[in-house]
Amino acid sequence: MAQFAVPLLIASTAVSAIGAIQAGKDQKRAYDYNAQINERNAKANDQAADQLVLQNEVDVKRFRNDFDDLQAATSQAFRYNGWMADTGTPLKVALANAQQADEEVATMRYNAKVGKQELKEQGVQQRMQANLNRMYGRNAARAGKFQAMSSLLSGGSRYAAMQPV
């Protein structure tokens, strides 16, 4: 029975060391995969931020077209009722409407700018998480190597303890 102890000890130590290295590599691959997902999400956030601004400009253009139609209809209504649309109350109404429209456009653009910044910040957070996952992966691979070294040293010390003095 003692004749099998040394080969079994060597095999056990080798399997343990190989297993530790492989576990570290597997963990690193998992963290690297998560980092790739984070990077993809960051790019998606960047694209969404740019798309938000473009969509907002389309919305502003549509709003201005609708506003122009409203102004024209309002002027027509005043003229239909016999008022001059470019003097007095009709002019004041047109100017107030224009001011409100400008304020609405400014609010739309401000909200788009804030939304873009939020999406960009989410992208930054995703990139930071990707970097963190890569760091975790490197640490897992390193820990696997240390565990393997520990297994080899432990096996060596057990082998030494088995030898007659």
Protein Blocks (a to p, Z undefined) as FASTA:
>chain_A
ZZmmmmmmmmmmmmmmmmmmmmmmmmmmmmmmmmmmmmmmmmmmmmmmmmmmmmmmmmmm
mmmmmmmmmmmmmmmmmmmnopafkgcjllmmmmmmmmmmmmmmmmmmmmmmmmmmmmmm
mmmmmmmmmmmmmmmmmmmmmmmmmmmmmmmmmmmmmmmmmpcZZ
